Every structure is written in C-alpha cells, then in structure tokens.
Amino acid sequence: MTVPTEPTVFLSPRGPHSRPFMHGLIIVSVAAVLCLPLLIQGVSLEGDGPTHTAYQYHFSRQFWSGDFYPRWLMNANKGYGSPIFLIQYPLPYWITALLRPITRFRPTPAREARELGVFCFLALAAAGLAARFWLQKRHIPFAATAAAIVYISCPCVLAVSVYYTRIGQLIAFVLMPLALAACDSCRLRFTAVSALGIVLALLLLSNLFTALLFVPLMVGYAVACRDPNHMSLAKCIVSILLSFAIAACLAAIYLFPLIVYRHLFDTSALALYLPGEEFSHRFSFVRLTSLNPHMVLALVGALVVAVIAARSSWRAGGSMALRVAMLLTLGLGVLMIAPELGPKLIGLSGLKASAFEALKELTSTPHGPEKLLALGLSTAALGVFAYCHVSEDGARRRDYILLVLVVTVCGAFMLMLAVSALVWKAIPGVAAATVGPNRLGPPLTIAAIGLFAAAIDSCWRRKAIRSAMLVTFMAITVIADGVFTYQAGWIWTQLRNPSIANVDETRDVDPMFLTYVSPDHLAAFAKLIGAELNNYNVQQTPVNEGVAYLVRGRGVVNVMRQSPRKLLVSYTVFGEGRARIGQLYSPLWRIEPTSESSGGPSLGSSAEGLIEVSLVPGRHDLELVFDGGWPERYGMIVTFVSIAVFASGLVLSTRWPRKPKGVQVGELPKQATRV
C-alpha cells in the first residue's frame, strides 16, 4: 500500500491520447474559417477599421524608415501630423509592421487593410491556443479545446474585436488567458514572477483600459488557486505586486510618456463634438427610438437565454446568497430591456444622458447601448448557466476558483448596466481611467468561458451527457445571438463586393484630432483639413502641409523634412518676420539652433493651430524637433535595461535551477512511503 506524503491535487488526465497537436490544429483551423474573409480581402470599413488602417499606414511607413517607435505621425491629418502615439497603445502596430516582410503584399491602398486582416487571424488563433493552454491546467483536454473554440467565437471576441477591428482589445484576449495560466503557477520565485510580469507588460502595451479592468479578476484568481500548504496569502500578494513592478518597468517605454503627457489630450472633447461618445452612452440600456425589428429579435434572443439561466440558478444547489446574486444579476439585465428606463436612471445619477437618436448608428458601431445589453446579458447567462451545472458536482461546489469566476461574471455585467450609473458617478477617477462600462466585456467573457470549461469537464467526468449537451447548446445560442446582434454575417456577404478600408491621404484625418488640438484652434483646424466637428465626414480639400511661408516681414523661407520628427528651416528676412509652417503645433516641438543660428527665434501657434516661428533679421538655419523629453528617453532606458536584466535572470535560473528543500545532491526526492 502506498500513502502519499503530499496532499492530493485535482489534475486533468494526461497521456498520449490527449494529442495536444491535434487540438491546437483544430483551434487554428476554426480561427482560419472565422477569419477567412479578412484573410482574403482585409479589414473592412466597419467599426474602427479605417482608423486603425490609417494608423498602421503611417506607423509602418515610419517604422521601416528607421523610426522604431513613431510618436509623431508626420503625414497624418493630410500631412499636418499627429501626436496620437504619445497615448495610443503600440503593440498591435509593431506586430503588424513586422508582418510586412512575411506577407509581402503589393504596395496598394489596401495593403495595410490586408496586413491587419492577417494580424486578426493570427491574434484570434493565438487567443484560442492561449485559452486552451490556461484551461488544460485544470480540465480534461476535450473541455479545454471546446471552451477555447467557444472563446474565439464569443460575441465580444469575434463580432466586436475581430469584425469591428478593435485590435488592442483583440490582443488583450490573447494575453488574459496567459496571465491566468501564470497565476496558476504563481510562486515567489524569479521565473514565476517574471512570467506573470512579462504577460502583464504586453497587456499594458496592447490595451491599458482592459488591463486595468482585468486586474481584480487576476488578483482574485491568483489568491483562489494558490496552495495554502505551499504558499501563504502574504507571499501570494507579494509575488503579484512584484509582477506589477516588473510589468511597469518593461512597459515604461509606453507608460512614462503616457502618464506625463496625458494632460495634452482632452478626451472630453469627443463627447462634446461627437454624439454617442458620452460616458453615459457606454452603459447597457434600450432606447425606444432604436428599436427596429433586428434589434428586437436580438434582445429577445438574449432574454430567452437569460430566463433559461435564471431558472437553472433557482433550481441549483449551493449557497443561497450566491444564487440570489445570480438571479439579481440576470433580473436587472432583463429589467434594462424596458425602453427608456436606462436613460432615466442615468439622469437620476447626475451623469449627462445621451439625448440623440441613433437608429442609424446601430449598424455602424459596436458601442450601441442595445447591442451592449444583448452581448452582456447573453454572455452573463452563459456563465451562470455553466456554473449551475458545475454546482451539481458536490465535490466542486466549494471550488474558490469557480466562485471568483462567477462573481466576476455577475459583477462585470452589473457594472455594465445603466442601474450602476450611480456607482460610476461616485468613483469619477476610475470612470475616467477606464473610459466606460463597455470595457468590461473582456473580463466578463473570459470568466464565462472559464465556467463553461468547468461545466463541460464536470459533466464529462460525471458522464452527465444531457447536461453537457445543454451547456453546449447554450454556448451555441449565445454565439449565434451575438453574431446576429452585431450583424457579423455581413463580412461574408461582401466577398464579391468588398468594402475594404483603403488608405487615402487626401481624406486621411485622425478622428482623435479633437482631443489634442487646442479648443481655441479646433474649429479653424477642422476647416483647414476639411473635417466636420460633429461628424467623421471629411472632404477632399487642398492643403499646404509641410511648407513654410512668411505671414509677416519680407524675405524667403524654406523648410526641409530631415526625419519624421525633425524639420530644417532656412530663411532670409529683412527686419523681423514670422513664418508659418504646415505642421500641427504641439508643446513638444522645440527649436534646436544650428551653429549658424544666433538663437533668437521662438515658437508659437497660429489661429489654425499650426507652428509659427518668429524670425530674426538675416540669413539663418534652425531645426524644429519634436522631442519627447525625459519621459521618452527614460522610459526607453528603463524598458531596455529591464529586458536585459530579466532575460539574464531567466537564463541563469534555467541553467542553475533551484534545488528542492531537504534534498541532498545525488538523492531523489521521496514521492511516497511504503506501509
């Protein structure tokens, strides 16, 4: 008889029969089928496709010209430039730029759209593989693979992130399962802490808002999955804090300029000039003016799955408090289907309610409140329904990991509802940092998928085939309702007549110019580039980008672009003069006098928001430099030093692994004792 010396741990069965390669091949094949139109024609004009395509065009062009991290897009806004990458996440653009030598698409206006299509496929396949890598640590291979396929087909992943080209959120769906997998192996050791820190750093570089909202789930999961016999709560918290510190150091190249220069961007201007960008518009509710037949059917589908999940939670065993919480969550979601109830609750909270009618907007943006309600309600219903089938297994009823996941599902969905407007109003700092409740879709989705995998695993082990079929049918229904809600099927119908997001420099206007152009100059700059403040409509207008001319004084002035961030200005003036240069003014532009300059000129801004330089008499040369200053330099130093330090540490820890305590050199650890 053998008595184990260690406590028994629930593990999924392993062996050659699991065939991990075949499981991975199935996931990649499903991702290829889901992304087939994107692989053929590239991303479309729907959603954020045109914006990201334009950003990628300028980013890749400067990246392959030697600008490793383009902060200033020199040819954006019809050639007047844009500082958007002081705050815009860089990781998806780096990945897509590095795909260019591999894809080798012809330099047509659709090249960046096709490159982003390939990126979306790779990211979706990676998300599925990452989800399986996480789930197979605790569940049988079949359950992990099935859940991974459902994961990449979920509305928030496929319909919103892929078909509407939200590339930052799409990368986050790859990294969140990896972070949870790292939490499963979390120890107060260099390799474990560094692994979690690296994943968190990549998450920060891909989507800061999603990273901030994912942290509570990650911390709760790490605490729940720790082994109390080998790791105390204090050590677990310390290891997580060390991972945060590592992530901040590795992502310093992005975080330092973002933190220091965030005051240069006024995101409230978007809500002022673009209807639908208000914070209140990001809740989940229903407006009477937006109820067309399509939206009614989508909400009915979400209502049906919510009622089924509520019935299961009422009949489920386990904690009464948890069952009441699940019923309350679904009940509030169903209540929000009542037309005009949400806007009234938002008005009572003190937040500015969205007053415009957006029937047309429903077909062009993933941010519609009705769409968010259908997505959130169906996904939450899937999580609750799956948990109810897991709770039938008495041995797993007290699994703290499942408790963290179901609490995340309920909490995330309730914070997406208009009924929580008073809570968001009470924490304005958090509301501003996370942009809006619609950002809670990713944590809600991954928690629901974790519960789905646990349900399939539990049903398979208990040989409850009927329950497994019910959970699977619920997942298929949620996916179908999400695809229908977001009209994701349009991408297949446009294979013959595709609406590809081509790059057109004559109409290339960064929609975020509202945030970084001074309010005093905003109207004049919008007129200069042919844009409408209350719409994204842009006209083809001739511009004088990159050129210089005198607005005061006599003489000549010429400008030559030496690099994306450096302009050489040569001038000869008789008496004092003033020159206007066809580049957007930013406080980060500075004059760097050459050896021939007497150092008298100064920088200012014109009425249109362009650079103006005061000139001293005579013939002089001067350089205008867009300088990120110490935040950019120190951020780059901290990131590269951190990469070198942690790479060296990982190599050393791999070469000289830590010996287990109580084991002498040459002696094997005892696994069991004979009786």
C-alpha positions in Angstrom: 0.0 0.0 0.0 1.3 3.5 -0.8 0.5 6.6 1.3 1.2 9.9 -0.5 3.3 12.3 1.5 1.8 15.3 -0.3 -1.9 16.4 -0.4 -3.9 15.1 -3.3 -4.4 17.7 -6.1 -7.1 17.5 -8.7 -5.4 17.3 -12.1 -6.7 16.6 -15.6 -5.7 13.3 -17.1 -2.6 13.3 -19.3 -1.2 10.9 -21.7 -0.6 10.4 -25.4 -4.3 10.1 -26.1 -4.8 13.8 -25.5 -2.9 14.7 -28.7 -2.3 18.4 -28.0 -1.1 19.0 -31.5 -4.4 17.9 -33.0 -6.3 20.0 -30.5 -4.2 23.0 -31.5 -4.7 22.3 -35.1 -8.4 22.2 -34.7 -8.4 25.6 -32.9 -6.2 27.2 -35.6 -8.5 25.8 -38.3 -11.6 27.2 -36.7 -9.9 30.6 -36.4 -8.9 30.5 -40.1 -12.5 29.7 -41.1 -13.9 32.6 -38.9 -11.3 35.0 -40.4 -11.5 33.8 -44.0 -13.0 37.0 -45.4 -10.3 39.0 -43.6 -7.5 36.8 -45.0 -8.9 37.2 -48.5 -9.7 40.9 -48.6 -8.5 42.6 -45.4 -10.4 44.6 -42.7 -13.5 46.5 -43.8 -14.8 50.0 -43.4 -17.0 48.9 -40.5 -16.1 49.9 -36.9 -12.6 51.0 -36.2 -11.2 49.6 -39.4 -10.5 52.9 -41.2 -8.8 54.4 -38.2 -6.5 51.5 -37.5 -5.7 51.1 -41.1 -4.6 54.8 -41.4 -2.6 54.5 -38.1 -0.9 51.3 -39.4 -0.1 53.0 -42.7 1.8 55.8 -41.0 3.3 53.6 -38.3 4.7 51.0 -40.7 6.0 53.6 -43.0 8.0 55.4 -40.3 8.9 52.1 -38.6 10.6 50.7 -41.7 12.2 54.1 -42.3 14.1 53.8 -39.0 11.7 55.3 -36.5 11.5 52.4 -34.1 8.6 53.9 -32.0 6.8 56.6 -34.1 5.4 59.1 -31.6 4.6 61.8 -34.2 2.8 60.6 -37.3 4.3 63.1 -39.8 1.8 62.6 -42.7 -1.4 62.1 -40.7 -4.2 64.7 -40.9 -3.4 65.3 -44.6 0.2 65.9 -43.8 -0.1 68.2 -40.8 0.9 65.5 -38.4 -0.5 63.8 -35.3 0.9 63.1 -31.8 -1.6 60.3 -31.2 1.1 57.7 -30.4 2.0 59.5 -27.2 -1.1 57.8 -25.7 -2.1 55.1 -28.3 -1.0 51.6 -27.5 1.8 50.4 -29.8 1.9 46.5 -29.6 -0.6 45.6 -32.3 1.0 48.1 -34.7 4.5 46.7 -34.0 3.3 43.2 -34.7 1.5 44.2 -37.9 4.5 46.2 -39.1 6.8 43.1 -38.6 4.4 41.1 -40.7 5.2 43.1 -43.8 8.4 41.2 -44.9 6.4 37.9 -44.4 3.2 38.8 -46.2 4.9 40.8 -49.0 1.6 42.4 -50.2 1.9 44.8 -53.0 2.1 48.5 -52.0 -1.6 49.3 -52.9 -4.0 51.4 -50.9 -5.4 48.2 -49.4 -2.0 46.8 -48.2 -2.4 47.8 -44.6 -6.0 46.5 -44.6 -4.8 43.1 -45.7 -1.9 43.1 -43.3 -4.4 43.9 -40.5 -6.6 41.0 -41.7 -3.7 38.6 -41.3 -3.0 40.1 -37.9 -6.6 39.5 -36.8 -6.4 35.8 -37.9 -3.1 35.3 -36.0 -4.4 37.1 -32.9 -7.7 35.0 -33.0 -5.8 31.8 -33.3 -3.4 32.8 -30.6 -6.3 33.6 -28.3 -7.7 30.2 -28.8 -4.4 28.5 -28.1 -3.8 30.7 -25.1 -7.2 29.8 -23.7 -6.6 26.1 -24.1 -3.2 26.5 -22.5 -4.8 28.0 -19.5 -7.8 25.7 -19.2 -6.0 22.4 -19.8 -4.1 23.0 -16.5 -7.3 22.1 -14.6 -9.6 20.5 -17.1 -9.6 17.5 -19.4 -8.2 18.2 -23.0 -11.7 17.9 -24.6 -13.2 20.5 -22.3 -10.2 22.9 -22.7 -10.4 22.7 -26.5 -14.2 23.0 -26.6 -14.0 26.1 -24.4 -11.2 27.6 -26.5 -13.3 27.3 -29.6 -16.3 28.9 -27.9 -13.9 31.6 -26.6 -12.8 32.7 -30.0 -16.4 32.6 -31.3 -17.9 34.7 -28.5 -19.6 37.9 -29.4 -17.1 40.2 -27.6 -14.1 38.4 -29.3 -15.4 37.6 -32.9 -18.2 40.1 -33.6 -16.7 43.1 -31.8 -12.9 42.7 -31.6 -12.3 40.9 -35.0 -15.1 42.1 -37.3 -15.1 45.7 -36.0 -11.3 45.7 -35.9 -10.7 46.6 -32.2 -7.1 45.3 -32.4 -6.0 46.4 -29.0 -8.8 44.5 -27.3 -8.1 41.5 -29.6 -4.6 41.2 -28.3 -5.9 41.5 -24.8 -7.9 38.4 -25.4 -4.7 36.6 -26.2 -2.9 37.8 -23.0 -5.6 37.5 -20.4 -5.7 33.6 -20.5 -1.9 33.6 -20.4 -2.0 35.8 -17.3 -4.4 33.5 -15.6 -2.2 30.5 -16.6 0.7 32.3 -15.0 -1.3 32.8 -11.8 -1.9 29.0 -11.7 1.8 28.5 -11.5 2.4 31.6 -9.3 5.3 31.2 -6.8 7.5 33.6 -5.0 10.3 32.8 -7.4 12.1 34.7 -10.1 10.8 32.7 -13.1 7.2 32.6 -12.0 7.0 36.3 -11.0 8.8 37.3 -14.2 6.5 35.2 -16.4 3.4 37.0 -15.0 5.2 40.4 -15.2 6.0 39.9 -18.9 2.4 39.0 -19.8 1.1 42.0 -17.9 3.6 44.3 -19.6 2.4 43.0 -23.0 -1.2 43.6 -21.8 -0.4 47.2 -20.9 1.2 47.7 -24.3 -1.9 46.3 -26.1 -4.8 47.9 -24.2 -4.3 49.9 -21.0 -8.1 50.1 -20.2 -8.6 46.4 -20.5 -5.5 45.7 -18.4 -6.9 47.9 -15.6 -10.3 46.2 -15.5 -8.7 42.8 -15.7 -6.5 43.3 -12.6 -9.3 42.5 -10.0 -10.1 39.2 -11.7 -6.4 38.3 -12.0 -5.7 39.0 -8.3 -8.8 37.1 -7.1 -7.9 34.2 -9.3 -4.3 34.1 -8.1 -5.4 34.1 -4.4 -8.0 31.4 -5.1 -5.8 29.0 -6.9 -2.8 29.1 -4.5 -2.0 26.1 -2.5 -2.2 27.1 1.2 0.2 24.3 2.2 3.0 25.7 0.0 2.2 29.4 -0.4 0.8 31.8 2.2 -1.5 34.7 1.3 1.2 37.2 2.1 3.6 35.5 -0.3 0.9 35.4 -3.0 0.2 39.1 -2.6 4.0 39.9 -2.7 4.5 37.9 -5.8 1.6 39.7 -7.6 3.0 43.1 -6.5 6.4 42.2 -7.8 4.8 41.2 -11.1 3.1 44.6 -11.3 6.5 46.3 -10.8 8.1 44.2 -13.5 5.3 44.9 -15.9 5.6 48.7 -15.2 9.4 48.6 -15.9 9.0 46.5 -19.1 6.2 48.8 -20.4 7.9 52.0 -19.3 8.6 52.9 -22.9 4.9 53.4 -23.3 3.8 54.3 -19.8 6.2 57.1 -18.9 5.2 59.4 -21.9 1.5 58.4 -21.4 1.5 59.4 -17.7 3.5 62.7 -18.2 1.8 63.9 -21.4 -1.8 62.8 -20.8 -2.8 66.4 -20.0 -2.1 67.3 -23.6 -5.1 65.2 -24.7 -8.7 66.2 -23.7 -10.9 63.1 -24.3 -13.9 65.0 -23.1 -13.9 66.8 -26.4 -15.0 63.6 -28.1 -18.3 63.7 -26.1 -18.7 67.4 -26.8 -18.5 67.1 -30.6 -19.3 63.5 -31.4 -22.8 62.3 -30.3 -22.5 58.8 -28.8 -19.1 59.3 -27.2 -20.6 60.4 -23.9 -19.8 58.3 -20.9 -23.5 57.6 -20.3 -23.8 56.2 -23.8 -21.4 53.3 -22.8 -23.9 51.7 -20.4 -26.3 49.0 -21.4 -29.9 50.0 -21.9 -32.7 50.3 -24.5 -34.0 53.4 -26.2 -37.4 53.4 -27.8 -36.2 55.2 -30.9 -33.6 52.5 -31.5 -36.0 49.5 -31.5 -36.1 48.2 -35.1 -37.1 44.6 -35.9 -33.5 43.5 -36.0 -32.7 44.9 -32.5 -35.9 43.5 -31.1 -35.1 40.0 -32.2 -31.6 40.3 -30.8 -32.9 41.4 -27.4 -35.5 38.6 -27.5 -32.7 36.1 -28.0 -30.8 37.4 -25.1 -33.9 37.4 -23.0 -34.6 33.8 -23.7 -31.1 32.6 -22.7 -31.3 34.8 -19.5 -34.6 33.2 -18.5 -33.2 29.7 -19.0 -30.1 30.6 -16.9 -32.3 32.2 -14.2 -34.4 29.0 -14.0 -31.2 26.9 -13.6 -29.8 29.2 -10.9 -33.1 29.0 -9.0 -33.0 25.2 -9.0 -29.3 24.9 -8.4 -27.7 23.8 -5.2 -25.1 25.6 -3.2 -25.0 28.9 -1.4 -28.4 30.7 -1.2 -26.6 34.1 -1.2 -24.8 33.2 -4.5 -28.0 32.0 -6.1 -29.7 35.2 -5.1 -26.8 37.2 -6.5 -27.1 35.4 -9.9 -30.8 35.8 -10.0 -30.5 39.5 -9.2 -27.8 40.0 -11.9 -30.0 38.4 -14.6 -33.1 40.1 -13.3 -31.5 43.6 -13.6 -30.3 42.7 -17.1 -33.8 41.7 -18.1 -35.2 44.9 -16.4 -32.9 47.1 -18.5 -34.7 45.8 -21.7 -37.6 48.1 -20.7 -37.3 51.1 -23.2 -36.2 54.4 -21.8 -35.6 53.0 -18.2 -31.9 53.2 -18.6 -31.7 56.9 -19.6 -34.0 57.8 -16.7 -31.7 56.0 -14.2 -28.6 57.7 -15.8 -30.3 61.1 -15.4 -31.1 60.4 -11.8 -27.5 59.6 -11.1 -26.3 63.0 -12.3 -24.5 61.8 -15.4 -25.3 63.5 -18.6 -27.7 61.3 -20.5 -27.3 60.7 -24.2 -30.2 62.6 -25.8 -29.6 62.0 -29.5 -31.5 59.4 -31.6 -29.2 56.8 -33.0 -31.2 54.4 -35.2 -28.7 54.8 -38.0 -25.8 54.3 -35.6 -26.9 50.8 -34.7 -25.5 49.4 -37.9 -22.1 51.1 -37.8 -20.6 50.9 -34.3 -20.1 48.2 -31.7 -20.9 50.7 -28.9 -24.6 50.9 -29.1 -26.3 50.5 -25.7 -28.8 48.0 -27.0 -26.0 45.9 -28.5 -24.0 46.0 -25.3 -27.1 44.9 -23.4 -27.7 41.9 -25.7 -24.0 41.0 -25.6 -23.6 41.3 -21.8 -26.9 39.6 -20.9 -26.3 36.6 -23.1 -22.7 36.2 -22.0 -23.6 36.5 -18.3 -26.4 34.0 -18.9 -23.9 31.5 -20.3 -21.6 31.9 -17.3 -24.5 31.5 -14.8 -25.9 28.5 -16.6 -22.5 26.8 -16.8 -21.9 27.4 -13.1 -25.2 25.9 -12.2 -24.2 22.7 -13.9 -20.8 22.7 -12.2 -22.6 23.1 -8.8 -24.3 19.8 -9.4 -21.0 18.2 -8.6 -20.8 18.3 -4.8 -17.0 17.8 -4.8 -16.5 21.1 -6.8 -19.2 23.2 -5.1 -16.7 24.8 -2.8 -14.1 25.5 -5.5 -12.9 29.0 -4.8 -11.7 29.5 -8.4 -15.2 28.9 -9.7 -16.5 31.3 -7.1 -14.1 34.0 -8.3 -15.2 33.5 -11.9 -19.0 33.6 -11.2 -18.6 36.7 -9.0 -16.6 38.3 -11.9 -19.5 37.5 -14.3 -22.1 39.0 -12.0 -20.0 42.0 -11.0 -18.8 42.9 -14.5 -22.3 42.6 -16.0 -24.0 44.6 -13.3 -21.4 47.4 -13.8 -22.3 47.5 -17.5 -25.9 48.2 -16.7 -27.4 51.7 -16.5 -28.6 50.8 -13.0 -24.9 51.1 -11.9 -24.6 54.7 -13.1 -24.7 56.0 -9.5 -21.7 53.8 -8.7 -19.7 55.1 -11.6 -20.7 58.6 -10.6 -19.3 58.1 -7.1 -15.9 57.0 -8.4 -15.1 59.5 -11.2 -11.4 58.7 -11.1 -12.0 55.1 -12.0 -14.6 56.1 -14.6 -12.1 58.4 -16.3 -9.3 55.8 -16.2 -11.3 53.0 -17.7 -13.2 55.2 -20.3 -16.6 53.4 -19.9 -18.5 50.3 -18.7 -18.4 48.8 -22.2 -14.7 48.0 -21.4 -15.9 45.3 -19.0 -16.8 42.9 -21.9 -13.4 41.1 -21.9 -13.3 40.2 -18.2 -16.9 39.1 -18.4 -16.2 36.9 -21.4 -13.1 35.2 -20.1 -14.8 34.5 -16.7 -17.8 33.0 -18.5 -15.5 30.8 -20.6 -13.7 29.5 -17.5 -17.1 28.5 -16.1 -18.1 26.9 -19.4 -14.9 24.8 -19.4 -15.5 23.7 -15.8 -19.1 22.7 -16.7 -18.0 20.6 -19.7 -15.3 19.0 -17.6 -17.7 18.2 -14.7 -20.4 16.8 -16.9 -17.8 14.6 -18.8 -16.4 13.2 -15.6 -19.9 12.5 -14.1 -21.0 11.1 -17.5 -23.8 13.6 -17.5 -24.2 13.7 -21.3 -27.5 15.5 -21.2 -26.1 18.3 -19.1 -23.1 18.6 -21.4 -25.3 18.9 -24.4 -27.4 21.6 -22.7 -24.4 23.7 -21.8 -23.0 23.3 -25.4 -26.4 24.3 -26.9 -26.5 27.3 -24.6 -23.0 28.4 -25.8 -24.0 27.9 -29.5 -27.1 30.0 -28.9 -25.1 32.8 -27.3 -22.7 32.8 -30.2 -25.5 32.9 -32.7 -27.3 35.7 -30.9 -24.0 37.7 -30.8 -23.3 37.3 -34.5 -26.9 38.3 -35.3 -26.8 41.3 -32.9 -23.7 42.8 -34.4 -24.6 41.7 -37.9 -21.2 40.0 -38.2 -22.5 38.0 -41.1 -22.2 41.0 -43.4 -18.5 40.2 -43.9 -19.3 37.0 -45.7 -21.9 38.7 -47.9 -19.3 41.2 -49.1 -16.8 38.8 -50.5 -17.7 39.7 -54.1 -18.1 43.4 -53.5 -15.8 44.1 -50.5 -15.8 47.5 -48.7 -12.1 47.5 -47.8 -10.5 50.1 -45.6 -8.2 51.7 -48.2 -5.8 54.4 -47.2 -6.5 57.7 -49.0 -4.1 60.5 -47.9 -6.4 63.2 -49.4 -9.0 62.2 -46.9 -6.7 60.9 -44.1 -7.9 62.7 -40.9 -7.2 61.3 -37.5 -10.6 61.3 -35.7 -8.8 61.9 -32.4 -7.6 65.4 -33.5 -10.5 66.6 -31.4 -8.5 65.6 -28.3 -5.1 67.1 -29.0 -5.9 70.3 -30.9 -6.4 73.3 -28.6 -10.1 74.3 -28.2 -9.3 77.8 -29.4 -7.9 76.4 -32.7 -10.2 73.4 -33.1 -12.8 75.0 -35.5 -10.1 76.6 -37.7 -8.0 73.5 -37.9 -11.1 71.4 -38.8 -11.9 73.8 -41.6 -8.3 73.7 -42.7 -8.3 69.9 -43.2 -11.9 69.8 -44.5 -13.4 67.9 -41.5 -16.7 68.4 -39.7 -16.6 68.7 -36.0 -19.9 66.9 -35.4 -19.2 64.1 -37.8 -16.4 62.0 -39.2 -17.2 63.2 -42.7 -14.0 64.5 -44.4 -13.8 66.4 -47.7 -11.1 66.3 -50.2 -9.5 69.8 -49.8 -6.1 71.0 -50.9 -3.7 71.7 -48.0 -0.3 73.3 -47.6 1.2 70.6 -45.3 4.9 70.7 -44.7 5.5 74.0 -46.4 6.6 77.3 -44.9 5.7 80.8 -45.8 6.0 84.3 -44.3 3.0 85.8 -42.6 4.9 88.9 -41.6 8.0 90.6 -42.9 10.0 90.5 -46.2 12.2 87.7 -47.3 12.1 84.0 -48.1 11.7 80.9 -46.0 12.1 77.2 -46.9 11.6 74.0 -44.9 13.0 70.6 -45.5 12.0 67.4 -43.6 15.1 65.6 -42.3 13.2 62.9 -40.4 9.7 62.3 -39.1 10.5 64.5 -36.0 12.9 67.0 -37.4 12.4 69.9 -39.8 15.2 72.1 -41.1 14.1 75.7 -41.7 16.3 78.1 -43.8 15.3 81.7 -44.0 16.5 85.1 -45.1 14.5 88.1 -43.8 14.9 91.8 -43.8 13.9 93.0 -40.4 11.8 90.9 -38.0 9.5 88.4 -39.5 7.2 85.5 -38.8 6.9 82.2 -40.7 4.1 79.7 -40.6 4.9 76.0 -41.1 2.5 73.4 -42.3 2.8 71.2 -39.3 0.4 70.9 -36.3 1.7 72.7 -33.3 2.4 70.8 -30.1 4.1 71.9 -26.9 6.7 69.2 -27.6 8.1 71.0 -30.6 11.2 72.9 -29.8 13.9 74.9 -31.6 17.3 73.4 -31.8 19.7 76.2 -33.1 22.4 75.2 -35.5 25.9 76.5 -35.5 24.9 79.3 -37.9 21.9 80.4 -35.8 22.1 83.4 -33.5 19.4 81.8 -31.2 16.7 84.5 -31.4 13.6 82.7 -32.9 10.7 81.4 -30.8 7.8 79.1 -31.4 4.1 79.8 -31.3 0.8 78.7 -32.7 -1.3 80.2 -35.4 -5.1 80.6 -35.4 -5.4 77.3 -37.2 -3.2 75.5 -34.7 -0.1 75.3 -36.9 3.5 76.1 -36.0 4.6 79.7 -36.2 8.2 80.8 -35.8 9.3 84.4 -35.1 12.4 85.2 -37.2 15.4 87.4 -36.5 16.9 89.6 -39.3 19.5 88.0 -41.6 20.1 84.6 -43.1 19.8 81.7 -40.6 19.1 77.9 -40.3 17.3 76.3 -37.5 15.9 72.9 -36.7 12.5 72.1 -35.3 12.5 68.9 -33.3 9.5 67.0 -31.9 11.1 66.0 -28.6 9.5 63.6 -26.2 11.9 64.8 -23.5 13.0 62.8 -20.4 9.8 60.6 -20.3 10.6 59.2 -23.6 14.3 58.8 -23.0 14.0 57.4 -19.5 11.1 55.1 -20.5 13.2 53.6 -23.3 16.2 53.2 -20.9 14.1 51.5 -18.2 12.4 49.2 -20.7 15.7 48.0 -22.4 17.5 47.7 -19.1 14.6 45.7 -17.7 14.6 43.4 -20.7 18.3 42.7 -20.4 18.1 42.1 -16.6 15.1 39.7 -16.8 16.5 37.9 -19.8 19.8 37.3 -17.9 17.9 36.2 -14.8 15.7 33.7 -16.8 18.8 32.3 -18.4 20.6 31.9 -15.1 17.5 30.4 -13.3 17.2 27.9 -16.2 20.8 26.9 -16.2 21.1 26.6 -12.4 17.6 25.6 -11.2 16.7 25.9 -7.5 17.2 22.6 -5.6 14.1 21.5 -3.6 14.5 21.9 0.2 15.5 18.8 2.2 17.0 17.0 -0.8 20.8 16.4 -1.0 22.7 16.4 -4.2 22.5 12.9 -5.8 19.4 12.0 -3.8 16.0 11.6 -5.3 13.0 13.2 -3.5 10.7 10.7 -1.9 7.3 10.6 -3.5 5.6 8.0 -1.3 6.2 5.8 1.7 5.6 2.1 1.8 3.5 0.7 4.6 
